[in-house]
């Protein structure tokens, strides 16, 4: 112990310097982990919700060009929106 609390100051400085180095190492590890995570997210970007929803719309109305996911919905749409038009042959056996 030195005069005027000098030793306490030196100890505090050493501990602060040591913990800063440890945090620096953690920072580098965290940055590397985040970069890897971002790269994986970028690589798998093609499977978003909008793309999946568009792929599910397989039936297209010949009259108004709107798209429907299944034949039941397509038939309901056609009967309500285009009642005067003849029913397309692909909707003949579908139960609404």
PASEBA-1860 file (N, C-alpha, C; in nm, 3 decimals):
! residues 96
1> XXXXXXXX> 0.084/-0.118/0.000/0.000/0.000/0.000/0.088/0.123/0.000 ~ 0.064/0.209/-0.094/0.144/0.330/-0.105/0.071/0.447/-0.042 ~ 0.141/0.557/-0.036/0.087/0.677/0.026/-0.021/0.736/-0.064 ~ -0.132/0.781/-0.002/-0.238/0.850/-0.073/-0.326/0.759/-0.158 ~ -0.328/0.632/-0.131/-0.416/0.542/-0.204/-0.369/0.511/-0.345 ~ -0.242/0.530/-0.371/-0.186/0.507/-0.503/-0.200/0.361/-0.547 ~ -0.182/0.270/-0.453/-0.190/0.127/-0.485/-0.332/0.090/-0.528 ~ -0.432/0.147/-0.463/-0.570/0.119/-0.498/-0.598/0.167/-0.641
9> XXXXXXXX> -0.543/0.282/-0.675/-0.562/0.335/-0.810/-0.496/0.244/-0.913 ~ -0.375/0.199/-0.886/-0.304/0.111/-0.978/-0.380/-0.021/-0.998 ~ -0.434/-0.076/-0.890/-0.508/-0.202/-0.898/-0.634/-0.183/-0.982 ~ -0.703/-0.072/-0.959/-0.824/-0.045/-1.035/-0.791/-0.030/-1.184 ~ -0.681/0.039/-1.215/-0.640/0.059/-1.353/-0.607/-0.074/-1.419 ~ -0.537/-0.161/-1.349/-0.501/-0.292/-1.404/-0.625/-0.377/-1.430 ~ -0.719/-0.377/-1.335/-0.841/-0.454/-1.353/-0.923/-0.401/-1.470 ~ -0.931/-0.271/-1.483/-1.006/-0.210/-1.591/-0.943/-0.246/-1.726
17> XXXXXXXX> -0.811/-0.241/-1.733/-0.741/-0.274/-1.857/-0.762/-0.421/-1.891 ~ -0.755/-0.509/-1.792/-0.773/-0.652/-1.814/-0.915/-0.681/-1.863 ~ -1.015/-0.620/-1.801/-1.153/-0.647/-1.840/-1.182/-0.590/-1.979 ~ -1.114/-0.481/-2.016/-1.133/-0.425/-2.149/-1.080/-0.522/-2.255 ~ -0.971/-0.588/-2.227/-0.918/-0.686/-2.322/-1.012/-0.805/-2.335 ~ -1.067/-0.849/-2.223/-1.160/-0.961/-2.229/-1.284/-0.922/-2.308 ~ -1.334/-0.804/-2.288/-1.451/-0.758/-2.362/-1.418/-0.742/-2.510 ~ -1.297/-0.699/-2.540/-1.256/-0.688/-2.680/-1.262/-0.823/-2.750
25> XXXXXXXX> -1.220/-0.927/-2.680/-1.224/-1.062/-2.736/-1.370/-1.106/-2.755 ~ -1.453/-1.076/-2.658/-1.595/-1.110/-2.669/-1.658/-1.034/-2.786 ~ -1.616/-0.911/-2.805/-1.670/-0.829/-2.914/-1.637/-0.891/-3.049 ~ -1.512/-0.934/-3.064/-1.470/-0.997/-3.190/-1.548/-1.126/-3.214 ~ -1.563/-1.206/-3.108/-1.639/-1.330/-3.123/-1.785/-1.300/-3.160 ~ -1.841/-1.200/-3.096/-1.980/-1.164/-3.124/-1.996/-1.115/-3.268 ~ -1.901/-1.037/-3.316/-1.908/-0.988/-3.454/-1.897/-1.103/-3.553 ~ -1.809/-1.198/-3.526/-1.795/-1.313/-3.615/-1.922/-1.398/-3.617
33> XXXXXXXX> -1.980/-1.418/-3.498/-2.102/-1.496/-3.488/-2.216/-1.426/-3.562 ~ -2.225/-1.295/-3.547/-2.330/-1.219/-3.615/-2.311/-1.221/-3.766 ~ -2.187/-1.210/-3.813/-2.160/-1.214/-3.956/-2.201/-1.350/-4.015 ~ -2.173/-1.457/-3.943/-2.212/-1.591/-3.988/-2.364/-1.605/-3.993 ~ -2.432/-1.552/-3.890/-2.577/-1.558/-3.884/-2.640/-1.478/-3.999 ~ -2.585/-1.360/-4.027/-2.636/-1.277/-4.136/-2.616/-1.345/-4.272 ~ -2.502/-1.411/-4.288/-2.475/-1.481/-4.414/-2.574/-1.596/-4.434 ~ -2.606/-1.669/-4.327/-2.702/-1.779/-4.337/-2.841/-1.726/-4.368
41> XXXXXXXX> -2.877/-1.614/-4.309/-3.008/-1.555/-4.335/-3.017/-1.506/-4.479 ~ -2.909/-1.450/-4.530/-2.907/-1.401/-4.667/-2.917/-1.517/-4.766 ~ -2.850/-1.627/-4.733/-2.851/-1.744/-4.821/-2.991/-1.806/-4.827 ~ -3.062/-1.807/-4.717/-3.195/-1.867/-4.712/-3.306/-1.767/-4.737 ~ -3.277/-1.656/-4.798/-3.373/-1.548/-4.816/-3.485/-1.584/-4.913 ~ -3.466/-1.681/-5.002/-3.565/-1.712/-5.104/-3.695/-1.768/-5.052 ~ -3.704/-1.808/-4.929/-3.825/-1.870/-4.874/-3.898/-1.772/-4.785 ~ -3.946/-1.664/-4.842/-4.021/-1.570/-4.761/-4.170/-1.595/-4.779
49> XXXXXXXX> -4.249/-1.527/-4.701/-4.392/-1.552/-4.697/-4.461/-1.513/-4.828 ~ -4.419/-1.404/-4.887/-4.483/-1.357/-5.010/-4.459/-1.455/-5.125 ~ -4.339/-1.506/-5.138/-4.307/-1.602/-5.243/-4.388/-1.730/-5.225 ~ -4.400/-1.776/-5.101/-4.477/-1.897/-5.074/-4.625/-1.877/-5.105 ~ -4.677/-1.760/-5.072/-4.818/-1.732/-5.099/-4.845/-1.727/-5.249 ~ -4.754/-1.667/-5.323/-4.773/-1.658/-5.468/-4.765/-1.796/-5.532 ~ -4.682/-1.884/-5.478/-4.670/-2.019/-5.533/-4.797/-2.101/-5.507 ~ -4.870/-2.066/-5.400/-4.991/-2.140/-5.365/-5.110/-2.102/-5.452
57> XXXXXXXX> -5.103/-1.988/-5.520/-5.214/-1.943/-5.605/-5.201/-2.009/-5.743 ~ -5.268/-2.122/-5.759/-5.250/-2.201/-5.880/-5.364/-2.188/-5.981 ~ -5.482/-2.142/-5.938/-5.595/-2.129/-6.028/-5.614/-1.983/-6.064 ~ -5.632/-1.955/-6.195/-5.651/-1.818/-6.242/-5.784/-1.809/-6.315 ~ -5.862/-1.710/-6.277/-5.991/-1.686/-6.339/-5.968/-1.632/-6.480 ~ -6.034/-1.693/-6.578/-6.017/-1.651/-6.718/-6.085/-1.518/-6.746 ~ -6.184/-1.481/-6.666/-6.259/-1.358/-6.690/-6.187/-1.236/-6.630 ~ -6.152/-1.244/-6.502/-6.094/-1.126/-6.435/-5.947/-1.143/-6.399
65> XXXXXXXX> -5.888/-1.256/-6.428/-5.746/-1.286/-6.404/-5.705/-1.287/-6.257 ~ -5.799/-1.296/-6.165/-5.763/-1.308/-6.024/-5.721/-1.452/-5.996 ~ -5.639/-1.471/-5.894/-5.583/-1.603/-5.865/-5.641/-1.658/-5.736 ~ -5.662/-1.789/-5.733/-5.717/-1.858/-5.617/-5.631/-1.980/-5.582 ~ -5.629/-2.018/-5.454/-5.542/-2.129/-5.413/-5.598/-2.268/-5.441 ~ -5.731/-2.284/-5.446/-5.787/-2.418/-5.464/-5.913/-2.412/-5.551 ~ -5.956/-2.526/-5.604/-6.072/-2.526/-5.694/-6.203/-2.486/-5.626 ~ -6.217/-2.519/-5.497/-6.340/-2.483/-5.425/-6.356/-2.331/-5.419
73> XXXXXXXX> -6.250/-2.262/-5.383/-6.253/-2.116/-5.378/-6.274/-2.058/-5.517 ~ -6.211/-2.120/-5.615/-6.224/-2.074/-5.753/-6.370/-2.084/-5.799 ~ -6.436/-2.196/-5.767/-6.575/-2.213/-5.807/-6.664/-2.112/-5.735 ~ -6.643/-2.090/-5.605/-6.721/-1.991/-5.531/-6.702/-1.851/-5.591 ~ -6.580/-1.819/-5.625/-6.551/-1.690/-5.688/-6.626/-1.678/-5.820 ~ -6.616/-1.781/-5.901/-6.677/-1.775/-6.034/-6.828/-1.762/-6.025 ~ -6.891/-1.835/-5.934/-7.037/-1.829/-5.920/-7.084/-1.694/-5.866 ~ -7.006/-1.633/-5.779/-7.051/-1.505/-5.722/-7.013/-1.385/-5.808
81> XXXXXXXX> -6.898/-1.386/-5.871/-6.851/-1.270/-5.948/-6.891/-1.274/-6.096 ~ -6.910/-1.394/-6.151/-6.940/-1.406/-6.294/-7.059/-1.501/-6.314 ~ -7.175/-1.469/-6.260/-7.287/-1.564/-6.269/-7.341/-1.585/-6.410 ~ -7.323/-1.487/-6.498/-7.375/-1.501/-6.635/-7.281/-1.576/-6.729 ~ -7.157/-1.588/-6.689/-7.059/-1.659/-6.772/-7.072/-1.810/-6.751 ~ -7.046/-1.888/-6.855/-7.052/-2.034/-6.838/-6.937/-2.083/-6.749 ~ -6.965/-2.185/-6.671/-6.867/-2.241/-6.579/-6.755/-2.311/-6.658 ~ -6.630/-2.284/-6.626/-6.520/-2.351/-6.697/-6.525/-2.503/-6.675
89> XXXXXXXX> -6.477/-2.580/-6.771/-6.485/-2.727/-6.761/-6.408/-2.783/-6.642 ~ -6.301/-2.717/-6.597/-6.225/-2.771/-6.484/-6.298/-2.756/-6.352 ~ -6.411/-2.678/-6.349/-6.488/-2.659/-6.225/-6.619/-2.739/-6.225 ~ -6.644/-2.820/-6.326/-6.770/-2.893/-6.337/-6.794/-2.988/-6.221 ~ -6.697/-3.067/-6.180/-6.717/-3.169/-6.077/-6.681/-3.122/-5.937 ~ -6.646/-2.996/-5.919/-6.603/-2.945/-5.788/-6.723/-2.905/-5.705 ~ -6.726/-2.949/-5.577/-6.833/-2.910/-5.487/-6.791/-2.786/-5.410 ~ -6.877/-2.684/-5.412/-6.845/-2.558/-5.344/-6.896/-2.557/-5.202
END
